Amino acid sequence: MYYAIMAEDKDNVLDKRMAARPEHLARLEELKQQGRLLVAGPHPAIDSEDPGPAGFTGSLIIAEFDSLEAAQQWADADPYCAADVYQKVIIKPYKKVLP
């Protein structure tokens, strides 16, 4: 089943986010290679593809896991968590309907 991992950034963590980004992307690439990643990306803090120093307010990942617990374990191991970027992470089952 798919699970939505919705993370909210702490304030003023753009430098921490950017430092942890390569490891974060490597984990997402692994999900992609396994055919388990539906979509992933950050939420820009402003209405722009490149928010520059405004940074981001969080991230959304929708990926396939065996269970909610497995999704939680995967999310807990995210480099952004280790780098203290996220202030809150919510994980919910997700049912893809369209497209």
C-alpha positions in Angstrom: 0.0 0.0 0.0 1.0 3.6 -0.5 1.7 5.9 2.4 2.0 9.7 2.4 4.8 11.0 4.5 4.2 14.7 5.2 6.9 16.5 7.0 7.0 20.0 8.3 10.3 21.9 8.6 11.5 23.8 11.6 12.2 27.5 11.1 15.6 28.6 9.7 16.9 25.1 8.7 17.8 25.7 5.1 21.5 25.1 5.7 20.8 21.9 7.6 18.4 20.8 4.8 20.9 21.4 2.1 23.7 19.6 3.9 21.5 16.5 4.4 20.0 16.6 0.9 22.4 14.2 -0.9 21.7 11.4 1.6 18.0 12.2 1.6 17.9 12.0 -2.2 19.9 8.8 -2.3 17.2 7.1 -0.2 14.5 8.3 -2.5 16.4 7.1 -5.5 16.6 3.7 -3.9 12.8 3.7 -3.5 12.5 4.8 -7.1 14.7 2.0 -8.4 12.6 -0.5 -6.4 9.5 0.8 -8.2 8.0 2.0 -4.9 8.1 5.8 -5.2 5.0 7.5 -6.5 6.1 11.1 -5.9 8.4 13.1 -3.7 9.4 16.8 -3.3 9.6 19.8 -1.0 7.1 22.6 -0.3 8.8 25.9 -1.3 8.2 28.6 1.3 7.2 31.0 -1.5 5.4 30.6 -4.8 8.5 29.8 -6.8 10.2 26.7 -8.2 13.5 28.1 -6.7 12.6 29.8 -3.4 16.3 30.8 -2.8 16.9 31.9 0.8 13.2 31.6 1.7 13.8 27.9 1.7 11.1 25.3 2.2 8.4 24.5 4.7 8.5 20.8 4.5 8.3 17.7 2.2 5.9 15.2 0.8 6.8 11.6 -0.1 4.3 9.1 -1.3 5.7 5.6 -1.5 4.8 2.0 -1.2 5.6 0.1 2.1 4.4 -3.2 3.5 2.7 -1.5 6.5 2.3 1.8 8.3 5.0 0.6 10.8 7.4 0.0 7.9 6.7 3.5 6.5 7.2 5.0 10.0 10.6 3.2 10.4 11.7 4.4 6.9 10.6 8.0 7.7 12.3 7.9 11.1 15.6 7.0 9.4 15.5 10.0 7.0 18.6 12.1 7.0 16.5 15.2 7.5 15.3 13.8 10.8 18.9 13.1 11.9 19.9 16.7 10.8 17.0 18.1 12.9 15.3 19.6 9.9 11.8 18.4 10.6 9.6 19.5 13.5 6.8 17.2 12.7 6.2 14.1 10.5 2.8 12.7 9.8 2.3 9.4 8.0 -1.1 8.3 6.6 -2.2 5.5 4.3 -2.8 6.8 0.7 -5.0 5.4 -2.0 -4.1 6.5 -5.5 -7.2 7.1 -7.6 -6.1 9.4 -10.5 -4.4 9.5 -12.9 
